[in-house]
C-alpha cells in the first residue's frame, strides 16, 4: 500500500479479504471489491497499486488476525497428537461457522488460474509451504521429545495433516457441517496417535503442573479459526525448542497471523 493514503485499513481490507475468500481471487471483480470496501475504483487503485497487491494485503491481515485469535484460544502444551487433535477439531468448527465464508481462505486458494495470475498462485502456494514447514517442525519436536518414534516421517505426517485440512476445507465449501467433519478429524488424530513410543503413549502421561488434560473426541475446544499456519505457530512457540532454527523461524514467520472472526 502507498504511504499517505486515507483508507482505513482494517475495515476495507477485512471486507476485501472476505470477498476474495468467498469468490476466489479471479472470481472477485473490482466492482465486487469496491462495493464491499465502500470505496470507488479510483480510491482502490490510489491506495493499492493493483488487485494483486490488495489480495496480498488481505491475505496478510487474514493470517495476522486469525493467528492472534488462535494464540488466545489454543491451550498450551501437550502431546503432539493432542496438539494436532485440537487443531483439527477446532477447524471442523471454524470451517463451518455461519455468517462467513466456509473453509480456509488459504488452504485451497488459487489452485488453478490464468497465466497472468501465476505470480499470485505462487504466492499462495508459498504460504501453504510455510504451513507444511511449521507442521513438520512440530512433528520433529514430538520426535525429539520422545512422543513419536525416532523413525517417524515428520515430513510425511505434515503433508498428511495438511491434506486433511485441505480436504476439510473442500468438504465444508461443498456444504458439510461440523458433525460431518469431526469424524474426519478423529480418524486423522488416531493416525497421528499410532506413532508414539512405548514409553510415552497418548493418554498414558500423568497430568501434572503446567500440563492440562485434553478433551476427548467431540470435547470442547477453544474457538479459533484454522488459520492453520498460525495455529501451528502458536504450538511451536509453546513447546521447547530442540530444533532451534526451525522453531525460531516459525516464531518469526507466524507470531500472530490471519481475518477477523465475524
N, C-alpha and C positions, 0 to 999 in steps of 0.2 A: 504494500500500500504506500502511496506517496505521502510524504510528510506535509503537515499543514492543512490537511483536508478536514472538513467539518462533519464527516459522517460519524455517528455514534456507533462504535464498533460492535459491542456485544449484541445489541438487538438486531441490527441489519445482518451481521454475519451469521448469527444464530438462525435467522429466518431464511437466509440463503442456504445455509447448511441443511436445514430441514427440507427445503425444496430439492436440493441435489440428492439428498437421501431418499426422498420419495420418488423422484422422477429419473434419477440417474444423471450422470454428467452430460451425456449427449441429449437426453430427453428434456432437460431443463433449459428452456429458451430464455433469452434476455427478457422477454416480456413476462415470463413466469417469475424470474428472479426479481425484477424491479417491482412487480406487484406485491410480492411477498415482503420485500425490504421497505416498501413505501417511498421509493425514490425514483427519479427519472433515469432513463438510459444515459443521459449526459452526465448525471451525478455519479452513476455507477462507473463509467469509464474515467471520470475525473478522479475518483477515489481509488479505483483498481484498474490497472493497465489493460486487463483483459478478463474474459470469463474464466480462463485458466487460472489466473492469479487469484481471483475471487474464490475459486474452488479450493486452491491450496490453503488460503486463509481459513476457509470454512472447515477443512479437514484438520488444521492445526487447532482450531478452537474446539472441535469435537473431541480430539484426543486430550487436550489440556483440561477441559471441564469435566468430561466423563471420567478421566483419570483421577481428578481430585475427588469426585464422588466415590469412586472405587476405594480410594485410600481411606476415606472417612468410614466407610461401611464394612470393609474387609477386616475380620478379626485376625489378630496376629498369630503367626507361627503354626505349628502342627506338622504332622507327617505330610510328605509331598502329595500323597494320594488324597489326603483330606483337603489340602490347598486346592488341588485341581477339582475336587468334588464341589467345593464352594463356588468356584468359578463357573462350572457347568450348570449347577442348579440355579445359581443366580441369573445366568444367561438365559436359561429356559424361561425365567420370569420376565426379564428385561426385554427379550426379543419379542415378547407378545403383549407388552403393555398397551392398553388402549390410549387413544388420543395422540399418537405419534407414529412415524413410520416403523415398520416391523423389521426385525433383524438388526444387523450391524451395518453402519454406513461404509465401513472399510473392507470387511472380510470378503465381500463378493462384488466390490465396486469396479467398474471399467474392466471387466474381464475380456471383452471384445470391444473394438472401437474402429472408427475410420482412421486411415493412415495419418491424417493430420493431427489426430489426438493421441498418437502413440506416446508422446512425452508424458502426458497425464497418466496414461495407463502404466507407464514405467514407474512414475512417482508412487502411485498407489501400491504397485507390486513391491516396491522397496519398503513401504510401511508394513506390508504383510511379512516381508522377510525379516524385518526388525522384530516383529512379534514372535516369529519362529525362533529367532536367536535368544529372545528373553525366556521363552518356554524351555529351550534346550538348557540354558543356564540354570533354570530352576530344577530340571531333572538331574543335571550334573551335580548340583548341590545335594540333592537327595542321595546320589551315589556316594558322594564324599562323606555324607553324614551316616552312611550305613543303612539308610532306609530302603535303598534299591540295591540289587546285586551289582557287583563290580562290572559284570559283562553286559549290563543293561545298555541298550542302544538309545542313548539320550536324544540323538537327532531324530531317530525313527519315532520315539514317543512324542516328541514335539510336533512332528508332522501329523501324527495320529490325532493329537488333541486339536491342532489347527483345523484338520479336516472335519472333525466332529463339529466344531464351532461354525465352520463354513456351511456344513450341511444343515445345522440347526437354523442358521440364518435363512437358507433357501426354503426350508420347510415352513418357517414362520411366515415368510413372504407369500407362500402358497396357501396360507390360512391355518396352519397347525397352531393349536393353543398350547398353553403351558403344560397341561396334562398330557399332551401328545409328545412334547419334547423331553419331559422329565425322564421317561424310560430310556431314551437315548443317552441322556446324561448318566443315568445309573449304570447302564451297561458299559459305558466308557470308563467310569470310575472303577468298576470291577476289574476291567482290563488293566488299568494302571496299578491296581492293588495286587495283581498277580506277581508283580516283580519284587516285593520286599524280601529281605533276607530272613533267615530263620530266627535270627536274634531280635529283629525289630519288625514285627508284623503289625499291619494296620489293626488298631483296636487293642493290641496287647500292651502298649505302653501305658504306665500309670499316669493319671492326670496329676501333675504337680504344680508347684508355684510357677506362675508365668505361662502355664500351658493350659488352654481351655479344652474341655471336652467338646467334640464336634457333633452336630446333629446328624441323625441317621437319614436314610433315603426319605425325601419328602419333608425333612425337618426345616425349621425356619432359618433363613439366611438373611443377613443384612441386605437391603435393597441397593443394588448398583447395576449399572449397565455394563455389558461386556466390555465395552471399550477394550476388551480383551488384552491388548498390549499393555494398557495402563494397569489393569488388574494384576497381571503377572509382574509388572514393575514393582507394584506395591509389595507383592510376595517376596520378590528378590531382595528388596531393601529391608524387609523384616527378618530375613534369615541370615545367619552368619556367613560371611563371605570367604569361602575357601578358595573359590576361583575369583580372586580379587579383580582381575582385568574384566571378566565378563560381568560381574555384579556391579562394578564401578561404572562400566559403560551403560548398563541397564538403568542405573540410577540417574545418570546424566541425560540419557535419551528420553526417559519417560517419567521423570519425577513430576508427576501431575500432568496427565494427558487427557483429552477428549471432550459434544454439545450439551447444553444444559438439559437436565431431565425436566420434562414438562408433564 
